Amino acid sequence: MFTKILVALDGGPQHAQVLALAGSLAGPSTRLHLLCVLDPAFALADDAPRADHAEYPAADDQVHQAQRLLATALNSLRERGIDGIGHHPAGEPAQVIRDHARQHGCDLIVIGHRHLSRLERLLDRSVGQWTVDHAPCPVLVEVRGGDA
């Protein structure tokens, strides 16, 4: 039985499937760590003054989108009796996922997989593949896509 599952969410087409898959693995003593990684170019510190939020609307919007995504996901889990906590740190997604799993002692990572062409894989490395290669624990990859 898993006690700490990291669930990487980005609001993309697989969001619901990734969350459902992680929820199906949760037992009575499992806590899900929902992680929505922010682009560091647009990140504001949690304690940033209100003026920074007004001056950098793109950063403010990114934080609010992540907070809404996590709140909706956590509410969905709570309705099913599943314990969870949300995090929205900034950084390179694959590295943040790995580091968060290490820091919180997660025993499983659940992540989605974007289907990329060969050219796309050369230009935009796969977060899922990097996570599989560098994770400190097993990684479960949801591959069905948003149409399944």
N, C-alpha and C positions, 0 to 999 in steps of 0.2 A: 504494500500500500504506500502511496506517495503522501508525504506530509506537507511538502512545499513545492508547488508547481508554479513556474514562471510562465506567464502567457503574454507573448509579444503581440501587441495590437497596433494597427496603423489606420484603422478606419476604412481599409480597402475592401474589395469585393469578398474576400474570404473571412472578414471579421467575424461574422455570425458563426461560420463553421468552426473557426479556431476556438472561439469561446465555448461553443457547444461541446466540442471534443474535449477540451480541458475540464469542463463541468462534468462530463460523463465519467471522468477518471477520479473525481473528488470523492473521498470518503468522509465520514463524520469528523475525523481529526485533520483533514486537509485544509490548508490555506492557500488560496490562489493569489499570486503576486501579479497583478495586471500592469503591464509596462507599455507606455506609449512614449517613444523616444522623440524628443524635439530636435529640430534642425538647429545646431549651435549658432548658425549665422543669424537666427531670429529669436534666440532664447533670451528671456529675462529671468533674473534671479527671483526666487520665491519672495524675497524681501525687498524687491525693487520698489522705489518710491512711485506713487501714483503718477507723477509727472513723466516718468520713463514710459509708462504704459500709454499715456496720451501722445508722447513724442514718437513712439515706435509702434504704430497701429498694427503692422504685420506681425510683430512679435507678440503683441497683446492678443491678437486674433489666434495665433498658433497655440498659445497657452490656454485660451478659452476653449478652443476646439478639443484639445487634449483632455481638459477637465470634463467637458461634456461627454466625450467618448467614454472616459473611465467611469463617470457617474452612472451613465446609462448601463454600462456593462456590469458594474457592481450591483445596481438595483436588480438587474435580471438574475444575477447569481443569488442574491439574498432572497428573492421570491422563491427560489428553489432550495433554500436552506443551506447555501454554500457560502463559506467564509472567504472574504477576499479583501485585498488592500490595493489601492492604485498608486502608481508612481509615474511621473512624467519628467525624467531627467533629460538634459541636453547632451548631445554627443553623436559620435558615429554609431549608428544603430547596432551593428553586429558586436562591436566592442562593449557597448553599454549593456547589451543583453548578457554577454559572457560575464562581465564584471559584476552585474547585479546578481546573477545566479550564484557566483562565488561568494559574494558578500553576504547574501541571505541564506546560504546553505540549501539552495533549491536542489531537489533530487530529480527534477524533470523540467525540460523546456518544451513548450508547445508553440509552434510558429507556423505561419503560412508560407506558401511557396508561389512566387510569381513565375509563370512560364515564359522564359525569355528565349529569343532566337540566339543563334551563335553570335551575331553581331552585337546584339544587346548585352550578352554576357561579357563580351570583350570591353564594352564601353561602360557598363554598369554592373559591377560584381554583385553576385547574389548574396544578400544578407543571410538567407537560409543556409546556403552552402558554407559560408564562412563560419556560421554558428555551429553547424554540424562538425566542421573540422577542428574547432577550437573550444567547444563547450566543456565545462567541468563536470557535466552530467549527461545522461541520455537526452536526445532531442527527438521529439515526435513532430513530424512535418505533415501538415494538412495540405494535400495536393489536388483536391477536387476542383478548386476554383469557384468563382462566384455563381456559375450557372448550374451547379449540381443540385 
